[in-house]
Amino acid sequence: MIEIKSQKGNVRVSNEVIATIAINAALSVEGIAFAQEKASEKRRSNVKGLIKWVKIDDSDNKLELTLYACVKNGYKVIEVSKEAQRTIKNEIETMAGLEVVIINICVIGITQ
């Protein structure tokens, strides 16, 4: 959990909220997909179930985030990964007001 202190009080942003922002941002990038463990998860396509694919390290209100994702077949892995990094960074910084210093994209597979 990240805490932002100000004269008016404190704001706490949970890692789950940050992970949800990251997942939604990643899903907006054409060519990104996430591994599903069960057929029922594929049908639900539940963002909350995808949070496990995001690891967050926060210190001094600066974030280091690692996203484990797949790239869809036919897309260029490097281009899709770079676009995901840009999109995730922008969304977290805009929505949560937190500085993102590193976004690691670990491509764990190619999907249809």
C-alpha positions as CSV (number, residue, x, y, z in Angstrom):
1,M,0.0,0.0,0.0
2,I,1.3,3.4,-0.9
3,E,0.6,6.4,1.3
4,I,0.7,10.0,0.1
5,K,0.8,12.5,2.9
6,S,-0.3,16.1,2.6
7,Q,-1.3,19.0,4.9
8,K,-5.0,18.0,4.5
9,G,-4.5,14.4,5.4
10,N,-3.3,11.1,4.0
11,V,-4.3,9.1,1.0
12,R,-3.7,5.4,0.8
13,V,-3.7,3.6,-2.5
14,S,-3.7,-0.2,-2.3
15,N,-1.5,-2.4,-4.5
16,E,-4.7,-4.0,-5.8
17,V,-5.9,-0.7,-7.1
18,I,-2.5,0.0,-8.8
19,A,-2.6,-3.6,-10.3
20,T,-6.1,-3.1,-11.6
21,I,-5.1,0.2,-13.3
22,A,-2.1,-1.6,-14.8
23,I,-4.2,-4.6,-16.1
24,N,-6.8,-2.3,-17.6
25,A,-4.1,-0.2,-19.3
26,A,-2.4,-3.3,-20.6
27,L,-5.6,-4.8,-22.0
28,S,-6.1,-1.6,-23.9
29,V,-2.9,-2.3,-25.9
30,E,-3.5,-4.2,-29.1
31,G,-1.6,-7.5,-29.0
32,I,-1.5,-8.0,-25.2
33,A,-3.2,-11.0,-23.6
34,F,-3.0,-12.8,-20.2
35,A,-2.6,-16.5,-19.5
36,Q,-5.8,-18.1,-18.1
37,E,-5.5,-21.1,-15.8
38,K,-8.9,-22.5,-16.3
39,A,-11.5,-22.5,-19.1
40,S,-14.0,-20.9,-16.8
41,E,-11.6,-17.9,-16.3
42,K,-11.5,-17.4,-20.0
43,R,-15.3,-17.1,-20.1
44,R,-15.3,-14.6,-17.2
45,S,-12.3,-12.6,-18.4
46,N,-12.3,-11.1,-14.9
47,V,-9.8,-8.2,-14.3
48,K,-9.7,-9.1,-10.6
49,G,-8.5,-12.6,-11.4
50,L,-5.7,-11.1,-13.5
51,I,-4.2,-9.1,-10.7
52,K,-1.9,-12.1,-9.9
53,W,0.0,-11.2,-13.1
54,V,1.2,-7.9,-11.6
55,K,4.0,-7.6,-9.0
56,I,4.5,-4.2,-7.4
57,D,7.5,-2.9,-5.4
58,D,6.9,0.5,-3.9
59,S,9.3,2.7,-2.0
60,D,9.3,6.4,-1.4
61,N,6.0,6.6,-3.3
62,K,7.8,5.5,-6.5
63,L,6.7,2.3,-8.2
64,E,8.5,-0.5,-9.8
65,L,6.0,-2.8,-11.5
66,T,6.4,-6.2,-13.3
67,L,3.7,-7.4,-15.6
68,Y,3.6,-11.0,-16.7
69,A,1.7,-11.2,-20.0
70,C,1.3,-12.9,-23.3
71,V,1.6,-11.4,-26.8
72,K,-1.0,-12.4,-29.3
73,N,0.3,-14.4,-32.3
74,G,1.3,-12.2,-35.2
75,Y,2.2,-9.2,-33.2
76,K,5.8,-7.9,-32.6
77,V,6.8,-8.7,-29.1
78,I,9.1,-5.7,-28.6
79,E,6.7,-3.2,-30.0
80,V,3.7,-4.5,-28.0
81,S,5.8,-4.5,-24.8
82,K,7.0,-1.0,-25.3
83,E,3.5,0.3,-26.0
84,A,2.3,-1.6,-22.8
85,Q,5.0,0.1,-20.8
86,R,4.0,3.6,-22.1
87,T,0.3,3.0,-21.6
88,I,0.6,1.6,-18.1
89,K,3.0,4.3,-16.9
90,N,0.7,7.0,-18.2
91,E,-2.4,5.5,-16.7
92,I,-0.9,5.0,-13.2
93,E,0.6,8.4,-13.1
94,T,-2.6,10.1,-14.3
95,M,-5.1,8.1,-12.2
96,A,-3.1,7.6,-9.0
97,G,-0.7,10.5,-9.1
98,L,2.3,8.2,-8.4
99,E,5.6,8.2,-10.1
100,V,6.4,5.0,-12.0
101,V,10.1,4.5,-12.3
102,I,10.3,1.1,-13.9
103,I,7.8,-1.2,-15.7
104,N,9.1,-4.6,-16.6
105,I,7.1,-6.6,-19.1
106,C,7.8,-10.3,-18.9
107,V,6.4,-12.0,-22.0
108,I,5.5,-15.5,-20.8
109,G,3.9,-16.8,-24.0
110,I,2.3,-16.3,-27.3
111,T,-1.4,-16.8,-27.6
112,Q,-4.0,-17.0,-30.4
